[in-house]
Amino acid sequence: MHARDLKLDKFALYYGILFVVVGILGFIPGLVTAPPINAPKVAIDTGYGWLMGLFAVNVAHNLVHLAIGAWGIMSAKDSHQSLIFARGVTIIYGLLTILGMIPATSTLFGLAPIFGHDVWLHALSALVAAYFGYGPPAHVYHPTLQH
């Protein structure tokens, strides 16, 4: 049995809450502006627009934020689950960062917009999660990772 690492648990809880809040904000019409005429087309255009005028979102994008947020909140009860959450977010958002930079995949094949300002935000999300999933907090929780 591993010692409980409150840093990992707090990360999962706070990140989870942040993702839920962002997911909810994406559903508030007053916070989402219409996409410009030259915006990439998406197959799922419900709720398609720019959250706070900066971040491209649609209903699928918002639902993913809510799901990841719920995962984080549920993971916060257990350090091992928090570690898995941190590593999962690192991988998922690292991939989304790369896909968002490639024009052919910047809308996840029409499912969700992940281009523009979303790219740097996804990269930042992955880096913060990597710190907790692979950096010092992970080593405190799981000492065998230090080689």
C-alpha positions in Angstrom: 0.0 0.0 0.0 1.4 3.4 -1.0 1.3 6.5 1.1 -1.4 9.0 0.2 0.0 11.9 -1.6 -2.1 15.0 -1.0 -0.4 17.0 -3.8 -1.5 14.5 -6.4 -5.0 14.3 -4.9 -5.3 18.1 -4.8 -4.0 18.4 -8.4 -6.7 15.9 -9.6 -9.4 17.7 -7.6 -8.5 21.2 -8.6 -7.8 20.3 -12.3 -11.1 18.4 -12.3 -13.0 21.3 -11.0 -11.3 23.6 -13.5 -12.3 21.4 -16.4 -15.9 21.1 -15.2 -16.1 24.9 -14.9 -14.6 25.4 -18.4 -17.0 22.8 -19.8 -20.0 24.6 -18.3 -18.8 28.0 -19.5 -18.7 26.6 -23.0 -22.5 26.0 -22.8 -23.3 29.6 -21.8 -24.3 31.4 -25.1 -23.2 34.9 -23.8 -19.7 33.7 -23.4 -19.4 32.0 -26.8 -19.1 34.3 -29.9 -19.9 33.1 -33.4 -17.0 31.7 -35.4 -15.6 34.0 -38.1 -16.6 33.2 -41.7 -13.1 31.8 -42.4 -13.2 29.4 -39.4 -12.5 25.8 -40.1 -15.7 23.8 -40.7 -16.8 21.2 -38.1 -19.3 18.4 -38.6 -20.7 19.1 -35.1 -21.6 22.7 -35.3 -23.9 22.9 -32.2 -22.4 25.4 -29.9 -19.5 26.1 -32.3 -17.8 29.4 -31.5 -15.1 31.1 -29.5 -15.3 30.8 -25.7 -14.5 34.3 -24.3 -13.6 35.3 -27.9 -10.4 33.1 -27.8 -10.9 29.4 -27.6 -12.7 27.4 -30.2 -15.4 25.1 -28.7 -18.5 23.2 -29.6 -20.8 20.8 -27.8 -18.4 17.8 -28.2 -15.5 19.9 -26.9 -17.5 21.0 -23.9 -18.6 17.5 -23.1 -15.0 16.3 -23.2 -14.1 19.0 -20.7 -16.9 17.9 -18.4 -15.9 14.2 -18.7 -12.2 14.9 -17.9 -13.3 17.2 -15.1 -15.5 14.4 -13.6 -12.6 12.0 -14.0 -10.3 14.3 -12.0 -12.8 14.9 -9.2 -13.5 11.2 -8.9 -9.7 10.4 -9.0 -9.0 12.8 -6.2 -10.1 10.3 -3.5 -7.1 8.0 -4.2 -3.5 8.9 -4.9 -3.0 6.0 -7.4 -6.1 7.2 -9.3 -4.8 10.8 -9.2 -1.5 9.6 -10.6 -3.3 7.8 -13.4 -5.4 10.9 -14.1 -2.3 13.2 -14.2 -0.6 10.8 -16.7 -3.8 10.4 -18.7 -4.2 14.1 -19.0 -0.6 14.5 -20.0 -1.0 12.0 -22.8 -4.4 13.1 -24.0 -3.6 16.8 -24.0 -0.1 16.2 -25.5 -1.8 14.5 -28.4 -4.4 17.2 -28.8 -1.7 19.8 -28.9 0.0 18.0 -31.8 -3.2 17.3 -33.6 -4.3 20.9 -33.2 -1.2 22.1 -35.1 -1.9 19.9 -38.1 -4.5 21.4 -40.5 -5.9 18.0 -41.5 -6.6 17.0 -37.8 -7.2 20.5 -36.2 -10.9 19.7 -35.9 -10.5 16.1 -34.8 -12.1 15.1 -38.2 -15.0 17.5 -37.6 -15.8 16.4 -34.1 -14.2 19.2 -32.0 -12.2 22.3 -32.8 -8.7 22.1 -31.3 -6.8 24.8 -33.2 -5.7 28.3 -32.6 -5.4 29.3 -29.0 -6.6 25.8 -27.9 -3.1 24.5 -29.0 -1.1 26.5 -26.4 -3.8 25.9 -23.8 -3.7 22.2 -24.4 0.1 22.2 -24.3 0.1 24.1 -21.0 -2.5 21.6 -19.6 -0.3 18.7 -20.6 2.8 20.3 -19.1 1.1 20.9 -15.7 -0.3 17.4 -15.7 3.2 16.0 -16.6 4.7 17.7 -13.6 2.3 15.9 -11.3 2.2 12.6 -13.2 5.9 12.2 -13.9 7.7 14.9 -11.8 8.4 15.3 -8.1 4.8 14.6 -6.9 4.8 11.3 -8.7 8.2 10.4 -7.2 7.0 11.2 -3.7 3.9 9.0 -4.1 5.8 6.2 -6.0 9.5 6.2 -4.9 10.4 3.4 -7.3 10.0 5.9 -10.1 13.3 7.5 -9.0 16.1 5.8 -10.9 
